[in-house]
Amino acid sequence: MAQYDGPEMLSRLIEMLRLPVDDSGVVVSQETGTSNAALYRNLSTADADVMIDLAARVPWAIRADPILLTSADGSKTYPFVDINGTTVSNVMGHVGVFIRLEDIPDYPLIEGRDFIIENAKLRIPHNRTWPYATGPYVQLVPEPIAVDATHSPVSPVNARNAVLALAAKNFCMGGGKRDWREWKELYEEELAQVCLMYHTQVQRQGNAMGAPALTRQRMFGYSR
């Protein structure tokens, strides 16, 4: 198994919860929510919640690769898509918008002035059109997906212990009917460590992670 992929996450969660398994590794517990399908749903929910927490705290650190957007209305709006070209239904956290790939990460455009976000699309303000010959390139926080035997969590590998702790908490609060407080504490500790690591990387690498520390202010048609 690849490190922290779907099957390993399931195996680790079963071990953390001390669920009994048979010789083939199938859970034989009578507790509610212990089927593989239910535990995978639990992991999927926890992965989505971790991504929301990271998007609120360190969005620059979990952005996906830059994507060139296209417009169907004369460059007034641009629907968001993922790296596979699939339309994004909702945007989490801060979005990095750039004119050129060479502008990443130091020269992002300014939200509210150069562009606005309308749920799942980017709009140029005041009914204007995109004024540049290149772009827009965007970096988005990836949307969560369903974790299963063939799909890994979307969250970074170094955040997946937090996913496991949150999944364990959710199990204990739900059908497991167990004490969930230790898992809540562990989740908060794991999340804090991951956020501290990303903040430290930004400080030590001089904005290499794309945190919007010092930006060149851009206006339509020129920059200053």
C-alpha positions as CSV (number, residue, x, y, z in Angstrom):
1,M,0.0,0.0,0.0
2,A,1.2,3.5,-0.7
3,Q,1.7,5.7,2.3
4,Y,-1.6,7.0,3.8
5,D,-3.6,6.0,0.7
6,G,-7.2,4.9,1.1
7,P,-6.6,1.3,2.2
8,E,-3.9,2.3,4.7
9,M,-6.0,5.0,6.2
10,L,-8.8,2.5,6.7
11,S,-6.4,0.0,8.3
12,R,-4.9,2.7,10.6
13,L,-8.4,3.8,11.6
14,I,-9.5,0.3,12.5
15,E,-6.3,-0.2,14.5
16,M,-6.8,3.2,16.3
17,L,-10.3,2.3,17.3
18,R,-9.3,-1.3,18.2
19,L,-12.0,-2.8,16.2
20,P,-11.9,-6.6,16.0
21,V,-11.2,-8.1,12.6
22,D,-11.3,-11.6,11.2
23,D,-8.5,-13.4,9.4
24,S,-9.1,-11.6,6.2
25,G,-9.0,-8.2,7.9
26,V,-12.8,-7.6,7.8
27,V,-14.2,-5.8,10.8
28,V,-16.5,-8.1,12.8
29,S,-17.6,-5.6,15.5
30,Q,-21.3,-5.2,16.3
31,E,-20.9,-1.4,16.8
32,T,-22.8,0.9,14.4
33,G,-20.7,2.3,11.6
34,T,-18.0,-0.3,11.4
35,S,-18.4,-1.6,7.9
36,N,-15.6,-0.7,5.5
37,A,-18.1,1.5,3.5
38,A,-19.1,3.4,6.7
39,L,-15.5,3.9,7.9
40,Y,-14.5,5.2,4.4
41,R,-17.4,7.7,4.6
42,N,-16.1,8.7,8.0
43,L,-12.6,9.2,6.6
44,S,-14.1,11.2,3.6
45,T,-15.9,13.5,6.0
46,A,-12.8,14.0,8.2
47,D,-10.7,14.7,5.1
48,A,-13.1,17.4,3.9
49,D,-13.2,19.0,7.4
50,V,-9.4,19.0,7.6
51,M,-9.2,20.7,4.2
52,I,-11.6,23.3,5.4
53,D,-9.5,24.0,8.5
54,L,-6.3,24.2,6.4
55,A,-8.0,26.4,3.8
56,A,-8.9,28.8,6.6
57,R,-5.4,28.9,8.2
58,V,-2.8,28.2,5.5
59,P,-4.5,28.2,2.1
60,W,-1.3,29.1,0.2
61,A,0.3,25.9,1.4
62,I,-2.4,23.5,0.0
63,R,-3.1,25.1,-3.4
64,A,-3.1,22.8,-6.4
65,D,-1.0,23.4,-9.5
66,P,-1.8,26.6,-11.5
67,I,-4.7,26.3,-14.0
68,L,-5.4,28.5,-17.0
69,L,-9.1,29.5,-17.0
70,T,-11.2,30.1,-20.1
71,S,-14.2,32.2,-20.6
72,A,-17.5,31.7,-22.5
73,D,-18.8,35.2,-22.2
74,G,-16.1,37.4,-23.8
75,S,-13.7,37.4,-20.8
76,K,-16.1,38.8,-18.3
77,T,-16.3,35.7,-16.1
78,Y,-14.2,32.5,-15.8
79,P,-15.6,29.3,-14.3
80,F,-13.2,27.5,-11.9
81,V,-12.0,24.1,-12.9
82,D,-9.6,21.6,-11.4
83,I,-6.4,20.3,-12.9
84,N,-8.5,17.7,-14.9
85,G,-10.7,20.4,-16.4
86,T,-13.7,19.4,-14.2
87,T,-15.9,22.3,-13.1
88,V,-15.4,23.2,-9.4
89,S,-18.6,23.4,-7.5
90,N,-17.3,25.5,-4.6
91,V,-14.1,27.3,-3.8
92,M,-12.5,26.9,-0.4
93,G,-10.1,29.4,1.1
94,H,-8.1,32.1,-0.6
95,V,-7.7,31.9,-4.4
96,G,-4.4,32.9,-6.0
97,V,-5.0,34.7,-9.3
98,F,-2.1,35.6,-11.6
99,I,-1.5,37.2,-15.0
100,R,1.4,34.9,-16.0
101,L,3.0,31.8,-14.6
102,E,6.1,33.8,-14.0
103,D,4.2,36.0,-11.5
104,I,3.7,33.0,-9.1
105,P,4.0,33.4,-6.2
106,D,5.1,37.0,-5.7
107,Y,2.7,39.0,-7.8
108,P,-0.9,37.9,-7.2
109,L,-3.8,40.1,-8.3
110,I,-5.9,41.8,-5.7
111,E,-9.3,40.3,-4.9
112,G,-12.1,42.9,-4.7
113,R,-10.3,45.2,-7.1
114,D,-8.8,43.2,-10.0
115,F,-11.3,40.3,-9.6
116,I,-14.2,39.1,-7.5
117,I,-15.2,35.5,-6.7
118,E,-18.8,34.4,-7.2
119,N,-18.9,31.0,-5.6
120,A,-17.6,28.9,-8.5
121,K,-16.4,31.5,-11.0
122,L,-14.1,34.5,-11.2
123,R,-15.6,37.8,-12.4
124,I,-13.9,41.0,-13.6
125,P,-15.4,43.9,-11.7
126,H,-17.6,46.7,-13.2
127,N,-18.7,44.6,-16.2
128,R,-15.2,44.8,-17.6
129,T,-13.2,42.1,-19.5
130,W,-9.9,40.6,-18.6
131,P,-7.4,43.2,-19.8
132,Y,-4.3,41.2,-20.2
133,A,-2.9,39.2,-23.1
134,T,-2.2,36.2,-20.8
135,G,-4.1,34.5,-18.0
136,P,-5.9,34.3,-15.7
137,Y,-3.9,31.6,-14.0
138,V,-5.4,30.4,-10.7
139,Q,-4.3,28.3,-7.8
140,L,-7.2,26.7,-5.9
141,V,-7.5,24.6,-2.8
142,P,-8.5,21.2,-4.1
143,E,-12.1,20.0,-3.5
144,P,-12.4,16.9,-1.2
145,I,-13.3,13.6,-2.8
146,A,-14.7,10.3,-1.5
147,V,-11.9,8.3,0.1
148,D,-12.1,4.6,-0.8
149,A,-10.0,1.7,-1.8
150,T,-8.8,3.4,-4.9
151,H,-8.9,7.1,-3.9
152,S,-6.6,8.7,-1.3
153,P,-7.5,11.7,0.8
154,V,-7.0,15.1,-0.8
155,S,-5.3,16.5,2.3
156,P,-1.5,16.6,2.3
157,V,0.2,13.4,3.5
158,N,1.6,15.3,6.5
159,A,-2.0,16.2,7.6
160,R,-3.4,12.8,7.3
161,N,-2.8,11.9,11.0
162,A,-5.1,14.8,11.7
163,V,-7.7,13.2,9.3
164,L,-7.4,9.9,11.3
165,A,-7.8,11.6,14.7
166,L,-10.9,13.5,13.5
167,A,-12.3,10.4,11.9
168,A,-11.8,8.6,15.2
169,K,-13.5,11.4,17.1
170,N,-16.5,11.4,14.7
171,F,-16.8,7.6,15.1
172,C,-16.8,7.8,18.9
173,M,-19.4,10.7,18.9
174,G,-21.6,8.7,16.5
175,G,-22.4,5.1,16.4
176,G,-19.3,4.1,18.5
177,K,-20.7,5.9,21.6
178,R,-17.3,6.1,23.1
179,D,-15.3,8.9,24.8
180,W,-14.3,11.2,22.0
181,R,-12.3,13.8,24.0
182,E,-8.9,12.3,23.6
183,W,-9.3,12.2,19.8
184,K,-10.4,15.8,19.8
185,E,-7.3,16.8,21.6
186,L,-5.1,14.8,19.3
187,Y,-6.8,16.4,16.3
188,E,-6.1,19.9,17.6
189,E,-2.5,19.0,18.3
190,E,-2.0,17.4,14.8
191,L,-3.6,20.3,13.1
192,A,-1.6,22.9,15.0
193,Q,1.7,21.1,14.1
194,V,0.8,21.0,10.4
195,C,-0.1,24.7,10.4
196,L,3.1,25.6,12.3
197,M,5.2,23.6,9.8
198,Y,3.7,25.5,6.9
199,H,4.1,28.9,8.5
200,T,7.7,28.0,9.3
201,Q,8.4,27.0,5.7
202,V,7.1,30.4,4.4
203,Q,9.3,32.3,6.9
204,R,12.4,30.3,6.1
205,Q,11.9,30.1,2.3
206,G,11.1,33.7,1.7
207,N,7.5,33.3,0.5
208,A,8.4,30.2,-1.6
209,M,5.1,28.7,-0.6
210,G,3.1,31.5,-2.2
211,A,1.9,33.3,1.0
212,P,0.8,36.8,0.0
213,A,3.4,38.6,2.1
214,L,4.6,41.3,-0.2
215,T,2.8,42.0,-3.4
216,R,3.1,44.3,-6.3
217,Q,-0.1,46.2,-6.6
218,R,-1.7,45.8,-10.0
219,M,-4.4,47.9,-11.6
220,F,-6.2,47.3,-14.9
221,G,-3.9,48.2,-17.8
222,Y,-0.8,48.8,-15.7
223,S,1.0,47.9,-12.5
224,R,2.8,49.9,-9.8
